[in-house]
Amino acid sequence: MKKYYLLFGVLGVMVVAAAIFGWTNSNKSFSFSDGLASDGSVSFNYPENMENTENNTNYESIMIGTENWQEVGKLGNDNIDILVQKSLSVNPRNARDDSNAAVRERGDQIVSSTEETNPNGVEVFKSITAIKEPNTSGLLKYYDMAFTDKGTTYVISVYGPDSEDAELSATVNMIFNSIKTG
């Protein structure tokens, strides 16, 4: 009987140590350096004219219509922003579809909703939405890319004024083509 107590004690210490020392990746944030974003498992390229803006509160873009999202990185420049989020409780298709449903419910526009596999073999659930900017009469354009890695769903949102669509599109293409998992 004492052997079982010892075994459970050792297992308990290992679980606590894993949580304390970060042996699991559930709380890892992204690091950004020289056009490469990475959390040790997922990575993607971004334009080098972007800088870390975690303390900036321009436009916020938490996945609409879904819960339990953790912001793990934020970049921006004068024109556009990139927000990286993750969740352990929703799959990428549902993340995209729930967000699209909430956008429709608010009366905003779904421009497109697709599923594509990038050159690295990552299946990405994409959507483009146009949302009325609350402080002006302009539109904000949101490009969301949802994918999964080891049971965690990531969403990379690239967003900004509709007038910056060329830069938004180029940034989205760079990120989409470079997403790697595992």
mmCIF file of the C-alpha atoms, coordinates in Angstrom:
data_MODEL
# 
_entry.id   MODEL 
# 
loop_
_atom_site.group_PDB 
_atom_site.id 
_atom_site.type_symbol 
_atom_site.label_atom_id 
_atom_site.label_alt_id 
_atom_site.label_comp_id 
_atom_site.label_asym_id 
_atom_site.label_entity_id 
_atom_site.label_seq_id 
_atom_site.pdbx_PDB_ins_code 
_atom_site.Cartn_x 
_atom_site.Cartn_y 
_atom_site.Cartn_z 
_atom_site.occupancy 
_atom_site.B_iso_or_equiv 
_atom_site.pdbx_formal_charge 
_atom_site.auth_seq_id 
_atom_site.auth_comp_id 
_atom_site.auth_asym_id 
_atom_site.auth_atom_id 
_atom_site.pdbx_PDB_model_num 
ATOM 1   C CA . MET A 1 1   ? 0.000   0.000  0.000   1.00 0.00 ? 1   MET A CA 1 
ATOM 2   C CA . LYS A 1 2   ? 2.859   2.391  0.779   1.00 0.00 ? 2   LYS A CA 1 
ATOM 3   C CA . LYS A 1 3   ? 4.214   1.817  -2.739  1.00 0.00 ? 3   LYS A CA 1 
ATOM 4   C CA . TYR A 1 4   ? 0.989   3.228  -4.215  1.00 0.00 ? 4   TYR A CA 1 
ATOM 5   C CA . TYR A 1 5   ? 1.157   6.335  -2.015  1.00 0.00 ? 5   TYR A CA 1 
ATOM 6   C CA . LEU A 1 6   ? 4.754   6.842  -3.103  1.00 0.00 ? 6   LEU A CA 1 
ATOM 7   C CA . LEU A 1 7   ? 3.837   6.354  -6.777  1.00 0.00 ? 7   LEU A CA 1 
ATOM 8   C CA . PHE A 1 8   ? 0.931   8.828  -6.578  1.00 0.00 ? 8   PHE A CA 1 
ATOM 9   C CA . GLY A 1 9   ? 3.143   11.274 -4.685  1.00 0.00 ? 9   GLY A CA 1 
ATOM 10  C CA . VAL A 1 10  ? 5.848   11.121 -7.358  1.00 0.00 ? 10  VAL A CA 1 
ATOM 11  C CA . LEU A 1 11  ? 3.259   11.544 -10.140 1.00 0.00 ? 11  LEU A CA 1 
ATOM 12  C CA . GLY A 1 12  ? 1.719   14.514 -8.305  1.00 0.00 ? 12  GLY A CA 1 
ATOM 13  C CA . VAL A 1 13  ? 5.108   16.203 -7.951  1.00 0.00 ? 13  VAL A CA 1 
ATOM 14  C CA . MET A 1 14  ? 5.793   15.657 -11.676 1.00 0.00 ? 14  MET A CA 1 
ATOM 15  C CA . VAL A 1 15  ? 2.463   17.256 -12.679 1.00 0.00 ? 15  VAL A CA 1 
ATOM 16  C CA . VAL A 1 16  ? 3.063   20.254 -10.418 1.00 0.00 ? 16  VAL A CA 1 
ATOM 17  C CA . ALA A 1 17  ? 6.650   20.620 -11.698 1.00 0.00 ? 17  ALA A CA 1 
ATOM 18  C CA . ALA A 1 18  ? 5.438   20.478 -15.313 1.00 0.00 ? 18  ALA A CA 1 
ATOM 19  C CA . ALA A 1 19  ? 2.942   23.257 -14.641 1.00 0.00 ? 19  ALA A CA 1 
ATOM 20  C CA . ILE A 1 20  ? 5.485   25.419 -12.804 1.00 0.00 ? 20  ILE A CA 1 
ATOM 21  C CA . PHE A 1 21  ? 8.365   25.001 -15.236 1.00 0.00 ? 21  PHE A CA 1 
ATOM 22  C CA . GLY A 1 22  ? 6.245   25.264 -18.395 1.00 0.00 ? 22  GLY A CA 1 
ATOM 23  C CA . TRP A 1 23  ? 6.729   21.754 -19.728 1.00 0.00 ? 23  TRP A CA 1 
ATOM 24  C CA . THR A 1 24  ? 3.308   22.141 -21.278 1.00 0.00 ? 24  THR A CA 1 
ATOM 25  C CA . ASN A 1 25  ? 2.666   24.826 -23.869 1.00 0.00 ? 25  ASN A CA 1 
ATOM 26  C CA . SER A 1 26  ? -0.776  26.011 -22.760 1.00 0.00 ? 26  SER A CA 1 
ATOM 27  C CA . ASN A 1 27  ? 0.482   29.357 -21.400 1.00 0.00 ? 27  ASN A CA 1 
ATOM 28  C CA . LYS A 1 28  ? 3.293   30.140 -23.832 1.00 0.00 ? 28  LYS A CA 1 
ATOM 29  C CA . SER A 1 29  ? 3.196   33.499 -25.561 1.00 0.00 ? 29  SER A CA 1 
ATOM 30  C CA . PHE A 1 30  ? 4.705   34.365 -28.905 1.00 0.00 ? 30  PHE A CA 1 
ATOM 31  C CA . SER A 1 31  ? 8.079   35.996 -29.271 1.00 0.00 ? 31  SER A CA 1 
ATOM 32  C CA . PHE A 1 32  ? 8.645   38.336 -32.205 1.00 0.00 ? 32  PHE A CA 1 
ATOM 33  C CA . SER A 1 33  ? 12.040  38.913 -33.761 1.00 0.00 ? 33  SER A CA 1 
ATOM 34  C CA . ASP A 1 34  ? 13.224  40.006 -37.210 1.00 0.00 ? 34  ASP A CA 1 
ATOM 35  C CA . GLY A 1 35  ? 10.000  39.080 -38.983 1.00 0.00 ? 35  GLY A CA 1 
ATOM 36  C CA . LEU A 1 36  ? 9.510   35.682 -37.281 1.00 0.00 ? 36  LEU A CA 1 
ATOM 37  C CA . ALA A 1 37  ? 6.855   34.950 -34.655 1.00 0.00 ? 37  ALA A CA 1 
ATOM 38  C CA . SER A 1 38  ? 7.108   31.730 -32.634 1.00 0.00 ? 38  SER A CA 1 
ATOM 39  C CA . ASP A 1 39  ? 5.914   30.106 -29.420 1.00 0.00 ? 39  ASP A CA 1 
ATOM 40  C CA . GLY A 1 40  ? 8.205   27.087 -29.788 1.00 0.00 ? 40  GLY A CA 1 
ATOM 41  C CA . SER A 1 41  ? 5.574   25.004 -31.579 1.00 0.00 ? 41  SER A CA 1 
ATOM 42  C CA . VAL A 1 42  ? 3.849   27.334 -34.037 1.00 0.00 ? 42  VAL A CA 1 
ATOM 43  C CA . SER A 1 43  ? 5.648   29.931 -36.146 1.00 0.00 ? 43  SER A CA 1 
ATOM 44  C CA . PHE A 1 44  ? 4.935   32.358 -38.967 1.00 0.00 ? 44  PHE A CA 1 
ATOM 45  C CA . ASN A 1 45  ? 6.606   35.240 -40.794 1.00 0.00 ? 45  ASN A CA 1 
ATOM 46  C CA . TYR A 1 46  ? 5.351   38.822 -40.615 1.00 0.00 ? 46  TYR A CA 1 
ATOM 47  C CA . PRO A 1 47  ? 6.474   42.119 -42.223 1.00 0.00 ? 47  PRO A CA 1 
ATOM 48  C CA . GLU A 1 48  ? 9.523   43.545 -40.479 1.00 0.00 ? 48  GLU A CA 1 
ATOM 49  C CA . ASN A 1 49  ? 7.882   46.991 -40.251 1.00 0.00 ? 49  ASN A CA 1 
ATOM 50  C CA . MET A 1 50  ? 5.642   45.625 -37.465 1.00 0.00 ? 50  MET A CA 1 
ATOM 51  C CA . GLU A 1 51  ? 6.465   46.026 -33.786 1.00 0.00 ? 51  GLU A CA 1 
ATOM 52  C CA . ASN A 1 52  ? 5.198   44.472 -30.581 1.00 0.00 ? 52  ASN A CA 1 
ATOM 53  C CA . THR A 1 53  ? 2.096   46.412 -29.498 1.00 0.00 ? 53  THR A CA 1 
ATOM 54  C CA . GLU A 1 54  ? 0.804   44.343 -26.587 1.00 0.00 ? 54  GLU A CA 1 
ATOM 55  C CA . ASN A 1 55  ? 0.128   47.498 -24.549 1.00 0.00 ? 55  ASN A CA 1 
ATOM 56  C CA . ASN A 1 56  ? -1.555  49.340 -27.434 1.00 0.00 ? 56  ASN A CA 1 
ATOM 57  C CA . THR A 1 57  ? -5.356  49.349 -27.578 1.00 0.00 ? 57  THR A CA 1 
ATOM 58  C CA . ASN A 1 58  ? -6.172  50.412 -31.149 1.00 0.00 ? 58  ASN A CA 1 
ATOM 59  C CA . TYR A 1 59  ? -8.828  48.023 -32.441 1.00 0.00 ? 59  TYR A CA 1 
ATOM 60  C CA . GLU A 1 60  ? -9.469  44.982 -30.298 1.00 0.00 ? 60  GLU A CA 1 
ATOM 61  C CA . SER A 1 61  ? -10.308 41.734 -32.051 1.00 0.00 ? 61  SER A CA 1 
ATOM 62  C CA . ILE A 1 62  ? -11.132 38.906 -29.695 1.00 0.00 ? 62  ILE A CA 1 
ATOM 63  C CA . MET A 1 63  ? -12.815 36.131 -31.668 1.00 0.00 ? 63  MET A CA 1 
ATOM 64  C CA . ILE A 1 64  ? -16.435 37.211 -31.821 1.00 0.00 ? 64  ILE A CA 1 
ATOM 65  C CA . GLY A 1 65  ? -18.994 34.617 -30.790 1.00 0.00 ? 65  GLY A CA 1 
ATOM 66  C CA . THR A 1 66  ? -16.565 32.357 -28.956 1.00 0.00 ? 66  THR A CA 1 
ATOM 67  C CA . GLU A 1 67  ? -15.200 32.106 -25.443 1.00 0.00 ? 67  GLU A CA 1 
ATOM 68  C CA . ASN A 1 68  ? -12.007 31.137 -23.647 1.00 0.00 ? 68  ASN A CA 1 
ATOM 69  C CA . TRP A 1 69  ? -9.517  32.878 -25.932 1.00 0.00 ? 69  TRP A CA 1 
ATOM 70  C CA . GLN A 1 70  ? -6.116  33.835 -24.612 1.00 0.00 ? 70  GLN A CA 1 
ATOM 71  C CA . GLU A 1 71  ? -4.206  36.652 -26.318 1.00 0.00 ? 71  GLU A CA 1 
ATOM 72  C CA . VAL A 1 72  ? -0.639  35.437 -26.870 1.00 0.00 ? 72  VAL A CA 1 
ATOM 73  C CA . GLY A 1 73  ? 0.815   38.190 -29.044 1.00 0.00 ? 73  GLY A CA 1 
ATOM 74  C CA . LYS A 1 74  ? 0.095   41.478 -30.744 1.00 0.00 ? 74  LYS A CA 1 
ATOM 75  C CA . LEU A 1 75  ? 1.946   43.391 -33.473 1.00 0.00 ? 75  LEU A CA 1 
ATOM 76  C CA . GLY A 1 76  ? 1.188   46.561 -35.353 1.00 0.00 ? 76  GLY A CA 1 
ATOM 77  C CA . ASN A 1 77  ? 2.339   49.493 -37.411 1.00 0.00 ? 77  ASN A CA 1 
ATOM 78  C CA . ASP A 1 78  ? 0.679   52.791 -38.350 1.00 0.00 ? 78  ASP A CA 1 
ATOM 79  C CA . ASN A 1 79  ? -1.775  51.038 -40.685 1.00 0.00 ? 79  ASN A CA 1 
ATOM 80  C CA . ILE A 1 80  ? -2.659  47.550 -39.461 1.00 0.00 ? 80  ILE A CA 1 
ATOM 81  C CA . ASP A 1 81  ? -2.541  45.200 -36.477 1.00 0.00 ? 81  ASP A CA 1 
ATOM 82  C CA . ILE A 1 82  ? -1.947  41.480 -35.974 1.00 0.00 ? 82  ILE A CA 1 
ATOM 83  C CA . LEU A 1 83  ? -3.432  39.679 -32.986 1.00 0.00 ? 83  LEU A CA 1 
ATOM 84  C CA . VAL A 1 84  ? -2.565  36.066 -32.104 1.00 0.00 ? 84  VAL A CA 1 
ATOM 85  C CA . GLN A 1 85  ? -4.938  34.136 -29.840 1.00 0.00 ? 85  GLN A CA 1 
ATOM 86  C CA . LYS A 1 86  ? -5.340  30.541 -28.766 1.00 0.00 ? 86  LYS A CA 1 
ATOM 87  C CA . SER A 1 87  ? -7.933  28.320 -27.142 1.00 0.00 ? 87  SER A CA 1 
ATOM 88  C CA . LEU A 1 88  ? -7.986  24.774 -25.844 1.00 0.00 ? 88  LEU A CA 1 
ATOM 89  C CA . SER A 1 89  ? -11.774 24.516 -25.974 1.00 0.00 ? 89  SER A CA 1 
ATOM 90  C CA . VAL A 1 90  ? -12.817 25.138 -29.589 1.00 0.00 ? 90  VAL A CA 1 
ATOM 91  C CA . ASN A 1 91  ? -11.833 23.658 -32.946 1.00 0.00 ? 91  ASN A CA 1 
ATOM 92  C CA . PRO A 1 92  ? -10.764 25.958 -35.804 1.00 0.00 ? 92  PRO A CA 1 
ATOM 93  C CA . ARG A 1 93  ? -13.844 25.358 -37.983 1.00 0.00 ? 93  ARG A CA 1 
ATOM 94  C CA . ASN A 1 94  ? -16.179 26.218 -35.100 1.00 0.00 ? 94  ASN A CA 1 
ATOM 95  C CA . ALA A 1 95  ? -14.069 29.272 -34.193 1.00 0.00 ? 95  ALA A CA 1 
ATOM 96  C CA . ARG A 1 96  ? -14.477 30.629 -37.713 1.00 0.00 ? 96  ARG A CA 1 
ATOM 97  C CA . ASP A 1 97  ? -18.143 29.671 -38.051 1.00 0.00 ? 97  ASP A CA 1 
ATOM 98  C CA . ASP A 1 98  ? -19.152 31.031 -34.615 1.00 0.00 ? 98  ASP A CA 1 
ATOM 99  C CA . SER A 1 99  ? -17.341 34.286 -35.318 1.00 0.00 ? 99  SER A CA 1 
ATOM 100 C CA . ASN A 1 100 ? -19.021 34.593 -38.727 1.00 0.00 ? 100 ASN A CA 1 
ATOM 101 C CA . ALA A 1 101 ? -22.448 33.962 -37.157 1.00 0.00 ? 101 ALA A CA 1 
ATOM 102 C CA . ALA A 1 102 ? -21.852 36.737 -34.610 1.00 0.00 ? 102 ALA A CA 1 
ATOM 103 C CA . VAL A 1 103 ? -20.734 39.125 -37.376 1.00 0.00 ? 103 VAL A CA 1 
ATOM 104 C CA . ARG A 1 104 ? -23.917 38.378 -39.379 1.00 0.00 ? 104 ARG A CA 1 
ATOM 105 C CA . GLU A 1 105 ? -26.047 38.827 -36.254 1.00 0.00 ? 105 GLU A CA 1 
ATOM 106 C CA . ARG A 1 106 ? -24.589 42.314 -35.744 1.00 0.00 ? 106 ARG A CA 1 
ATOM 107 C CA . GLY A 1 107 ? -25.433 43.219 -39.333 1.00 0.00 ? 107 GLY A CA 1 
ATOM 108 C CA . ASP A 1 108 ? -21.840 43.352 -40.545 1.00 0.00 ? 108 ASP A CA 1 
ATOM 109 C CA . GLN A 1 109 ? -20.554 41.663 -43.705 1.00 0.00 ? 109 GLN A CA 1 
ATOM 110 C CA . ILE A 1 110 ? -18.849 38.310 -44.310 1.00 0.00 ? 110 ILE A CA 1 
ATOM 111 C CA . VAL A 1 111 ? -16.702 38.908 -47.402 1.00 0.00 ? 111 VAL A CA 1 
ATOM 112 C CA . SER A 1 112 ? -15.492 35.290 -47.677 1.00 0.00 ? 112 SER A CA 1 
ATOM 113 C CA . SER A 1 113 ? -15.136 32.095 -45.680 1.00 0.00 ? 113 SER A CA 1 
ATOM 114 C CA . THR A 1 114 ? -12.811 29.343 -46.931 1.00 0.00 ? 114 THR A CA 1 
ATOM 115 C CA . GLU A 1 115 ? -10.722 26.349 -45.935 1.00 0.00 ? 115 GLU A CA 1 
ATOM 116 C CA . GLU A 1 116 ? -7.253  26.171 -47.455 1.00 0.00 ? 116 GLU A CA 1 
ATOM 117 C CA . THR A 1 117 ? -4.075  24.195 -46.886 1.00 0.00 ? 117 THR A CA 1 
ATOM 118 C CA . ASN A 1 118 ? -0.928  26.308 -46.898 1.00 0.00 ? 118 ASN A CA 1 
ATOM 119 C CA . PRO A 1 119 ? 2.396   25.265 -48.545 1.00 0.00 ? 119 PRO A CA 1 
ATOM 120 C CA . ASN A 1 120 ? 3.535   23.709 -45.221 1.00 0.00 ? 120 ASN A CA 1 
ATOM 121 C CA . GLY A 1 121 ? 0.495   21.393 -45.061 1.00 0.00 ? 121 GLY A CA 1 
ATOM 122 C CA . VAL A 1 122 ? -1.390  23.351 -42.371 1.00 0.00 ? 122 VAL A CA 1 
ATOM 123 C CA . GLU A 1 123 ? -5.182  23.367 -42.836 1.00 0.00 ? 123 GLU A CA 1 
ATOM 124 C CA . VAL A 1 124 ? -6.373  26.933 -42.220 1.00 0.00 ? 124 VAL A CA 1 
ATOM 125 C CA . PHE A 1 125 ? -9.980  28.074 -41.778 1.00 0.00 ? 125 PHE A CA 1 
ATOM 126 C CA . LYS A 1 126 ? -10.061 31.612 -43.156 1.00 0.00 ? 126 LYS A CA 1 
ATOM 127 C CA . SER A 1 127 ? -12.620 34.382 -43.112 1.00 0.00 ? 127 SER A CA 1 
ATOM 128 C CA . ILE A 1 128 ? -12.677 37.981 -44.209 1.00 0.00 ? 128 ILE A CA 1 
ATOM 129 C CA . THR A 1 129 ? -15.191 40.312 -42.589 1.00 0.00 ? 129 THR A CA 1 
ATOM 130 C CA . ALA A 1 130 ? -16.005 44.000 -42.949 1.00 0.00 ? 130 ALA A CA 1 
ATOM 131 C CA . ILE A 1 131 ? -17.187 45.639 -39.745 1.00 0.00 ? 131 ILE A CA 1 
ATOM 132 C CA . LYS A 1 132 ? -18.424 49.181 -39.219 1.00 0.00 ? 132 LYS A CA 1 
ATOM 133 C CA . GLU A 1 133 ? -15.776 51.129 -37.282 1.00 0.00 ? 133 GLU A CA 1 
ATOM 134 C CA . PRO A 1 134 ? -17.525 52.322 -34.116 1.00 0.00 ? 134 PRO A CA 1 
ATOM 135 C CA . ASN A 1 135 ? -15.879 55.784 -33.984 1.00 0.00 ? 135 ASN A CA 1 
ATOM 136 C CA . THR A 1 136 ? -16.168 56.772 -37.663 1.00 0.00 ? 136 THR A CA 1 
ATOM 137 C CA . SER A 1 137 ? -18.289 55.913 -40.653 1.00 0.00 ? 137 SER A CA 1 
ATOM 138 C CA . GLY A 1 138 ? -15.482 53.772 -42.132 1.00 0.00 ? 138 GLY A CA 1 
ATOM 139 C CA . LEU A 1 139 ? -15.096 50.027 -42.347 1.00 0.00 ? 139 LEU A CA 1 
ATOM 140 C CA . LEU A 1 140 ? -12.568 47.810 -40.615 1.00 0.00 ? 140 LEU A CA 1 
ATOM 141 C CA . LYS A 1 141 ? -11.473 44.734 -42.498 1.00 0.00 ? 141 LYS A CA 1 
ATOM 142 C CA . TYR A 1 142 ? -10.607 41.583 -40.538 1.00 0.00 ? 142 TYR A CA 1 
ATOM 143 C CA . TYR A 1 143 ? -8.724  38.633 -41.991 1.00 0.00 ? 143 TYR A CA 1 
ATOM 144 C CA . ASP A 1 144 ? -8.883  35.691 -39.566 1.00 0.00 ? 144 ASP A CA 1 
ATOM 145 C CA . MET A 1 145 ? -6.890  32.470 -39.977 1.00 0.00 ? 145 MET A CA 1 
ATOM 146 C CA . ALA A 1 146 ? -7.740  29.592 -37.593 1.00 0.00 ? 146 ALA A CA 1 
ATOM 147 C CA . PHE A 1 147 ? -5.751  26.361 -37.372 1.00 0.00 ? 147 PHE A CA 1 
ATOM 148 C CA . THR A 1 148 ? -4.817  23.734 -34.823 1.00 0.00 ? 148 THR A CA 1 
ATOM 149 C CA . ASP A 1 149 ? -1.576  22.413 -33.356 1.00 0.00 ? 149 ASP A CA 1 
ATOM 150 C CA . LYS A 1 150 ? -1.459  19.596 -30.795 1.00 0.00 ? 150 LYS A CA 1 
ATOM 151 C CA . GLY A 1 151 ? -5.031  20.173 -29.605 1.00 0.00 ? 151 GLY A CA 1 
ATOM 152 C CA . THR A 1 152 ? -4.708  23.960 -29.355 1.00 0.00 ? 152 THR A CA 1 
ATOM 153 C CA . THR A 1 153 ? -6.569  26.215 -31.791 1.00 0.00 ? 153 THR A CA 1 
ATOM 154 C CA . TYR A 1 154 ? -4.754  29.372 -32.871 1.00 0.00 ? 154 TYR A CA 1 
ATOM 155 C CA . VAL A 1 155 ? -6.306  32.363 -34.599 1.00 0.00 ? 155 VAL A CA 1 
ATOM 156 C CA . ILE A 1 156 ? -4.176  34.984 -36.296 1.00 0.00 ? 156 ILE A CA 1 
ATOM 157 C CA . SER A 1 157 ? -6.203  38.114 -37.029 1.00 0.00 ? 157 SER A CA 1 
ATOM 158 C CA . VAL A 1 158 ? -4.878  40.794 -39.370 1.00 0.00 ? 158 VAL A CA 1 
ATOM 159 C CA . TYR A 1 159 ? -7.050  43.908 -39.295 1.00 0.00 ? 159 TYR A CA 1 
ATOM 160 C CA . GLY A 1 160 ? -7.216  47.593 -40.041 1.00 0.00 ? 160 GLY A CA 1 
ATOM 161 C CA . PRO A 1 161 ? -9.096  50.194 -42.053 1.00 0.00 ? 161 PRO A CA 1 
ATOM 162 C CA . ASP A 1 162 ? -10.561 48.985 -45.344 1.00 0.00 ? 162 ASP A CA 1 
ATOM 163 C CA . SER A 1 163 ? -8.511  51.715 -47.049 1.00 0.00 ? 163 SER A CA 1 
ATOM 164 C CA . GLU A 1 164 ? -5.373  49.680 -46.198 1.00 0.00 ? 164 GLU A CA 1 
ATOM 165 C CA . ASP A 1 165 ? -6.610  46.560 -47.994 1.00 0.00 ? 165 ASP A CA 1 
ATOM 166 C CA . ALA A 1 166 ? -3.487  46.168 -50.170 1.00 0.00 ? 166 ALA A CA 1 
ATOM 167 C CA . GLU A 1 167 ? -1.219  46.045 -47.089 1.00 0.00 ? 167 GLU A CA 1 
ATOM 168 C CA . LEU A 1 168 ? -3.696  43.848 -45.215 1.00 0.00 ? 168 LEU A CA 1 
ATOM 169 C CA . SER A 1 169 ? -3.840  41.382 -48.108 1.00 0.00 ? 169 SER A CA 1 
ATOM 170 C CA . ALA A 1 170 ? -0.065  41.238 -48.552 1.00 0.00 ? 170 ALA A CA 1 
ATOM 171 C CA . THR A 1 171 ? 0.442   40.659 -44.815 1.00 0.00 ? 171 THR A CA 1 
ATOM 172 C CA . VAL A 1 172 ? -2.198  37.906 -44.730 1.00 0.00 ? 172 VAL A CA 1 
ATOM 173 C CA . ASN A 1 173 ? -0.596  36.141 -47.702 1.00 0.00 ? 173 ASN A CA 1 
ATOM 174 C CA . MET A 1 174 ? 2.853   36.286 -46.063 1.00 0.00 ? 174 MET A CA 1 
ATOM 175 C CA . ILE A 1 175 ? 1.523   34.876 -42.787 1.00 0.00 ? 175 ILE A CA 1 
ATOM 176 C CA . PHE A 1 176 ? -0.686  32.206 -44.399 1.00 0.00 ? 176 PHE A CA 1 
ATOM 177 C CA . ASN A 1 177 ? 2.109   30.901 -46.617 1.00 0.00 ? 177 ASN A CA 1 
ATOM 178 C CA . SER A 1 178 ? 4.571   30.687 -43.720 1.00 0.00 ? 178 SER A CA 1 
ATOM 179 C CA . ILE A 1 179 ? 2.493   29.150 -40.872 1.00 0.00 ? 179 ILE A CA 1 
ATOM 180 C CA . LYS A 1 180 ? 4.256   26.059 -39.491 1.00 0.00 ? 180 LYS A CA 1 
ATOM 181 C CA . THR A 1 181 ? 3.117   23.774 -36.687 1.00 0.00 ? 181 THR A CA 1 
ATOM 182 C CA . GLY A 1 182 ? 4.753   21.109 -34.583 1.00 0.00 ? 182 GLY A CA 1 
# 
